[in-house]
């Protein structure tokens, strides 16, 4: 489980609050992911649930990922269908990977270049790697850099707004999808 720097609660700055929110949210989610099984990872709350599959099984969805395992990616931007924990972890991983790459990395690879995994342990380890890389990178930023427009070039929205908004958006995604993951774990426990 990720450690949380409780001292950050006593640092009076906007970025300290943003970092604190990310750190605490990740601590809670990573604690739940530490016990994730392959059965939970792939459990489908319905037969239509988006998931992670071998590339040749992506069906009517676009495959997202560069290797053997890909996420089923819908064409419509606000697809409201159910998703598996595998899909949610893949989505969080590609977001943190892409934002890190286009803010602190070489700015060459995008979300379609991400490697995804066909088991819970490797998928959680990969998500952990990218969330922690993101956390470390934003911890090194000077407070004024939070207001830099275009610090991230991951997409048009990132490039047009102060970087603090990018960080807050990733926080919201982690909180939102993290709560979905934990709800699916709870539903799996009562359905099994």
N, C-alpha and C positions, 0 to 999 in steps of 0.2 A: 504494500500500500504506500502511496506517495506521502511523504512527510509534509506538514503544513507549517509555515513560518508564522506563528501566532504573533510575533512582534510586529508584523506588517500592519496589524490593526491599530497600532499607535503611531503610524507615520501619516501625517496630515497632507496627503497629496492625492490628486486624481489618479495618477498611475499606480500609487500604492493600493488604492481601493480596487482598481481594475485587476491588478496582480493578485490581490487578496481574494477577489471573487473567483478568478480562474483557479488559484491554488486550492481553495476550499472545495470548490465544485469538483475538481479533479481528484482530491483526496477521497471524497465520498464515493464517486463513481469507481475509481480504481480499487477501492476496498471491496465493492460488490463484484467487480470483474475478476478479482483474484481467485474466486471460487467457480468461475464460469466453466461449465462442462460443454463438450461438443454437442450433446443432446440439446442443451439450452440454446447454444449458439445457432443451431440450425432449425430449432423448433418453429413451425409455421402456425400462427394463430388462425390462418385460413389457407386454403389451397392456392389462393391468388397472391399470397404474401411475396413481396420482392425479397430476394435473398442473394447469396453468393453461390455461384455454381461453377462447374468446369466450363471453360470457354465454349465448347461445342454444345452446351445445354442452355445457352442464354435465351432461347426461345424467341418470342416476339420483341424482346427488349434489346436495346443497344448494350453491348458489353463494355463495362468500365474497368480498366486495369490492363496491365501489360503482359501478364503471365498466363499460366494455366487456369487460375481462379480469377473470376471476374464478378463484379456486381451487376445485377440486372438493372439497367438504367432506363426509366420510362421516358418517352418523348415529350409528354406534357410536363411543364415546369412545376405545377402544383398538384402532382399526383398524390391523391389522398389515401391510396390503398394501404393495407397493412404491410409491415416490413418485419423481417426477422432481426434478431440481435446481430447476426452475421452482417446483414446489410447495413445496419446502423453503425456498427464498428467500422466497416469499410468506408462509409460516408464520412465519418469523423476523421478517419485516418487520411483520406484524400484531401480533406479541407485543411487540416493542419500541415500536411506535407506540402501542398501547393502554396499556402501562405508563407511558410518558412522559406521555401525555394525561391519565391519571387520577392521576398523582402530581405532575407539574410543570406541566401544561397547564390548559386550561379545563374539563376533566372533562365534556365534552359528547359526544365521538365515541367509538365503540367499534370493535372489529375489523371489523365489517361495513361500516364507512365508509371503510376503507382503499382507496386506488387501487393497483391492481396493473398489471403491464406485460407486454406480449406480446413482449418482446425482452430479451436478457441485459443489455445495457449499461444500459438504463433501470432494470431491476429491481435490479441491483447498486448503481446510484447511489442508489436509493430506500432500500434496506436500509442502505447506508452512512450516509445522512442520519440515519436513526432510531437506529442503533447509536451514532453519534457524539453525537447530541443526548442520548441516555441517559447516555453516558459523561461528558459535560460536566456534566450535571445532578447526577449522583451524586458527581462530583469536588468540587462546591461544598457538599455536605452537611457539616454538623458531625458529628463522630464519634458524638455522643450520639443523633443523629437515626436512626442505624441501628437503634436499639432502640425507636423509636417504633412502636407498634402502630397500624395503620390509616393510615399515611402514604400508601400507595397504596390507592385505592378501585376498582381495575379489576375486581375480582370479590370474592366472599365470602371466599375464602381469603386474598387480599392484605389485605383489611380486618381480618382476625382475627389477623394475625401481625406480629412485629417486621419492619420494613422490610428489615433485613439479609437475612432469609430470601427476600424477593422478589428482591433483587439476586442472591443465590446461585442461585435457581431460573432466572433469566434466563441467568446464566453457564452453568449446566448445559445449558440448551436450546441455547445457542450452541455449546458444545463438542459436544454430542450430534449436533445437526443439521449442524453444520459438518463433523464427521467423516463423516457420511453423504454430504454434498455432495462431499467430496474422494474418497471411495470411488467414487461414481458417475463422477466425472471419470476416475479410474484405469480403471474398467471400460469406460467409453466408449472410452478410448484403445486398449485391447486388442481391443475388439469392432469398431471401425471399420476 
